[in-house]
Amino acid sequence: MFQKSVFYGLFLCYNLCIGSDNMGYDIVFESERIYFVKLTENLVIDYLNMVNDIEVQKFISHKRRVYTLLEEKKWINEKINNNAIIFSMIEKETNDFIGNIEIMRIKNNIGEVGIAITPSKQDKHFGQEGIKRLVDYSFKQLNLDGLELNVYDFNLKAIKCYEKIGFVRDGICNTEEDIHMILMK
């Protein structure tokens, strides 16, 4: 009886600590402070609050707009149905939503990275930790040859973060405001 109780207690602790059943998260991989989980409708309000925040929008889109709950649910379902390589980042210590990180497209075995961090979790180095772990996942699990990204030239914190990880500017830009960066295996 004691062994069953201990096992059951450990099982409950695992679920509470990890958030698998209780929080509805499906953990794919993790880093020191972050769980990288599959996209889930359970976080739709967090996603919506983040994507509609003006401070977040100015770093992820040239076109600012307000997204609706219906649009966000549709976006989630499209990503899930297309098996998109996108993860929500959850802070281990608090189970708080940090943001989303994605490999948006893969061309010539080089993935294009996108990341958005909710304002309350910015300036805590979650972006750097998230990108580092995605680089590792991309090279080891997905066997990609490289990663690329575009960042606005006024997003100095992000540029510094990407350069610390090893991304270099290569001069190919989508717009005058964009800086294209690449990291090869």
C-alpha positions as CSV (number, residue, x, y, z in Angstrom):
1,M,0.0,0.0,0.0
2,F,2.8,2.4,0.9
3,Q,4.5,1.9,-2.5
4,K,1.2,2.7,-4.3
5,S,0.7,5.8,-2.3
6,V,4.3,7.0,-3.0
7,F,3.9,6.2,-6.7
8,Y,0.6,8.0,-6.9
9,G,2.0,11.0,-5.0
10,L,4.9,11.2,-7.4
11,F,2.5,11.0,-10.3
12,L,0.4,13.8,-8.9
13,C,3.5,15.9,-8.2
14,Y,4.7,15.3,-11.8
15,N,1.4,16.5,-13.2
16,L,1.2,19.5,-11.0
17,C,4.8,20.5,-11.5
18,I,4.9,19.9,-15.2
19,G,1.3,20.9,-16.0
20,S,0.6,18.1,-18.3
21,D,-2.9,17.0,-17.4
22,N,-3.9,19.8,-15.0
23,M,-2.8,22.6,-17.3
24,G,-3.5,20.8,-20.6
25,Y,0.1,21.2,-21.8
26,D,1.8,18.7,-24.1
27,I,5.5,19.3,-23.4
28,V,7.8,18.7,-26.4
29,F,11.1,19.8,-24.8
30,E,12.5,22.1,-22.2
31,S,15.3,24.4,-21.2
32,E,16.5,25.5,-17.7
33,R,13.5,27.8,-17.0
34,I,11.1,27.0,-19.9
35,Y,8.8,24.3,-21.0
36,F,8.2,24.3,-24.8
37,V,4.7,23.0,-25.3
38,K,2.4,22.3,-28.2
39,L,0.1,25.1,-29.2
40,T,-3.2,24.7,-27.3
41,E,-6.6,26.5,-27.2
42,N,-6.2,26.5,-23.4
43,L,-3.8,29.4,-23.9
44,V,-6.0,31.3,-26.4
45,I,-6.6,34.3,-24.1
46,D,-2.8,34.6,-23.4
47,Y,-2.1,34.5,-27.1
48,L,-4.8,37.1,-27.8
49,N,-3.5,39.4,-25.1
50,M,0.0,39.1,-26.4
51,V,-0.7,39.6,-30.1
52,N,-3.0,42.6,-29.4
53,D,-0.5,44.3,-27.2
54,I,0.8,47.5,-28.9
55,E,4.4,46.9,-27.5
56,V,4.4,43.4,-29.0
57,Q,2.9,44.3,-32.3
58,K,5.4,47.0,-33.0
59,F,8.2,44.3,-33.1
60,I,6.3,41.6,-35.0
61,S,4.3,43.3,-37.7
62,H,4.3,46.3,-40.0
63,K,0.5,46.3,-39.9
64,R,-1.0,46.9,-36.5
65,R,-4.5,45.6,-35.9
66,V,-6.7,44.0,-33.2
67,Y,-7.3,40.3,-33.5
68,T,-10.6,38.7,-32.3
69,L,-11.0,35.5,-30.2
70,L,-12.5,33.8,-33.3
71,E,-9.5,34.8,-35.4
72,E,-7.1,33.6,-32.8
73,K,-8.9,30.2,-32.4
74,K,-8.8,29.8,-36.2
75,W,-5.1,30.6,-36.2
76,I,-4.4,28.0,-33.5
77,N,-6.4,25.3,-35.4
78,E,-4.6,26.1,-38.7
79,K,-1.2,25.8,-37.0
80,I,-2.2,22.5,-35.4
81,N,-3.8,21.1,-38.6
82,N,-0.7,22.0,-40.6
83,N,1.6,20.5,-38.0
84,A,3.4,23.8,-37.7
85,I,6.7,23.9,-35.8
86,I,5.5,26.3,-33.2
87,F,5.7,26.1,-29.4
88,S,4.3,28.1,-26.5
89,M,6.8,28.8,-23.9
90,I,5.8,28.3,-20.3
91,E,7.8,29.4,-17.3
92,K,8.6,26.4,-15.2
93,E,8.6,28.2,-11.9
94,T,5.2,29.8,-12.2
95,N,3.5,28.0,-15.1
96,D,3.0,31.5,-16.6
97,F,2.8,31.9,-20.4
98,I,6.0,33.6,-21.8
99,G,5.3,33.7,-25.5
100,N,5.5,31.7,-28.7
101,I,8.4,30.6,-30.8
102,E,8.2,29.1,-34.3
103,I,10.0,27.9,-37.3
104,M,7.7,29.5,-39.8
105,R,9.1,28.0,-43.0
106,I,11.9,25.8,-44.1
107,K,13.6,26.5,-47.4
108,N,16.8,24.7,-48.6
109,N,16.9,23.1,-45.1
110,I,17.1,26.5,-43.4
111,G,14.3,27.4,-41.0
112,E,12.9,30.9,-40.6
113,V,12.4,31.7,-36.9
114,G,9.8,33.9,-35.3
115,I,9.4,34.8,-31.6
116,A,7.0,36.9,-29.6
117,I,7.3,37.4,-25.8
118,T,4.5,38.8,-23.7
119,P,5.3,42.2,-22.1
120,S,5.4,40.9,-18.5
121,K,8.1,38.4,-19.4
122,Q,10.3,40.7,-21.5
123,D,13.7,41.8,-20.2
124,K,14.1,38.5,-18.2
125,H,16.3,36.7,-20.9
126,F,13.5,34.3,-21.8
127,G,13.9,35.2,-25.5
128,Q,17.6,34.4,-25.5
129,E,17.0,31.1,-23.6
130,G,14.2,30.2,-25.9
131,I,16.1,30.9,-29.1
132,K,19.2,29.0,-27.8
133,R,17.0,26.0,-27.1
134,L,15.2,26.2,-30.4
135,V,18.6,26.3,-32.2
136,D,19.6,23.1,-30.4
137,Y,16.3,21.5,-31.2
138,S,16.4,22.6,-34.9
139,F,20.0,21.3,-35.4
140,K,19.7,18.0,-33.4
141,Q,16.1,16.9,-33.8
142,L,15.1,18.5,-37.1
143,N,18.5,18.2,-38.7
144,L,18.3,21.7,-40.2
145,D,21.4,23.2,-41.7
146,G,20.7,26.7,-40.4
147,L,18.2,29.2,-39.1
148,E,17.4,32.7,-40.3
149,L,15.2,35.6,-39.0
150,N,14.2,39.1,-39.8
151,V,14.3,41.8,-37.1
152,Y,13.4,45.4,-37.2
153,D,16.4,47.7,-37.1
154,F,15.0,49.6,-34.1
155,N,14.7,46.4,-32.0
156,L,18.1,46.7,-30.6
157,K,17.6,44.3,-27.6
158,A,16.6,41.5,-30.0
159,I,19.5,42.2,-32.4
160,K,22.0,42.0,-29.4
161,C,20.3,38.8,-28.2
162,Y,20.6,37.2,-31.7
163,E,24.2,38.2,-32.1
164,K,25.1,36.7,-28.7
165,I,23.6,33.4,-29.8
166,G,25.7,33.5,-33.0
167,F,23.4,35.0,-35.7
168,V,25.1,37.3,-38.1
169,R,23.7,39.9,-40.4
170,D,23.8,38.9,-44.0
171,G,22.3,42.0,-45.7
172,I,19.3,40.3,-47.4
173,C,16.2,42.2,-46.2
174,N,12.5,42.2,-46.8
175,T,12.1,45.9,-46.2
176,E,14.3,48.9,-45.4
177,E,13.5,48.4,-41.7
178,D,14.4,44.7,-41.6
179,I,17.7,43.2,-40.8
180,H,18.2,39.7,-42.0
181,M,20.2,37.4,-39.8
182,I,21.4,33.8,-40.2
183,L,23.0,31.1,-38.1
184,M,24.5,28.0,-39.8
185,K,25.1,24.7,-38.2
